[in-house]
Amino acid sequence: MKTGWRQATLPDADRALLEFAEKLTRAPAQMGAADVEALRQAGFDDRAVHDAVQVISYFNYINRVADGLGTDPEPDFPPRG
């Protein structure tokens, strides 16, 4: 999953959440109502969408803090590329 979630066999809801998370992480300025609607179509209610955005955003934030401080990644993380 860490290196190839797109090739994994996943339920539709999981795939929709991962696509949303990737876009929010890589292209946050391009997020829009259609992205939220895709999660709703996959079965997420407003609370679940809100929670997903909070968790995804927090991980992005804390990773940038760690990068900014030069913190070494945990030993079991793949090398940055």
N, C-alpha and C positions, 0 to 999 in steps of 0.2 A: 504494500500500500504506500509506503513512503516514497518509492521511486517510480511506481507505475499504476496509479489508481485507475487510469483510463482503460487499461487492459484487464482490470479485475472484473469478475462477475459480481455485480452489485445490484441490490434492489433499486428501482427507479428513484425512490425518495433519497437514498444515499447518494446516488449519482447527481441528482439535482442539487443537493446540498454541497457536494464537493465542487461542482461547476460554479455555484454561487460564491463559495469561499475563495476559489482561485481567482475569479474576476474581481471580487472585493479586495483581494490582496494585491493583484498585479495591475489592475486598472480601476481604482476606486472612482475616478472622475467620470467613468463611463457607466456607472451603475444607474439604474432607473427603475421606474415602476414595472417594466416588463420582467426585470430580474426577480422582483418580489412576487409577481404574478406566477412566474415559473415555479417558485417554491409552493405557492398556494395550490397550483395545479397538481403538484406532487404530494399534496396532503398536509402541508404545514399550515397551521392557523397563525393568526397574528402574533400570539404569544411566542410560538416556536420561531417565527421569523425574527422577532425582536431578540430572543435569546441567542439565536445563531449569529446575528450581527454583533451582539455584545461579545460573544466568545471569540469570534473571528477577529474582530477589531482589537480586543485585548491581546491576543497572541501576536498580532502584527505590531502593536505598540511595544510590548515587552521585548520582542525580538530586536526592534530598533534601538531600544534602550541598551540591551546587551551589546549590540553591534557598536553603538556609540561609545560604550565604555571599554571596548576591546575585550569583552569577556569571552573566554574560550568556550566553544560548544561542548556539550556533554560527550563523553567518549563514544557512546553508541550512535551518535548522529552521523549521517554520511557527510563527507567533505563538501564544502561549499563549492559551487561551480559556476 
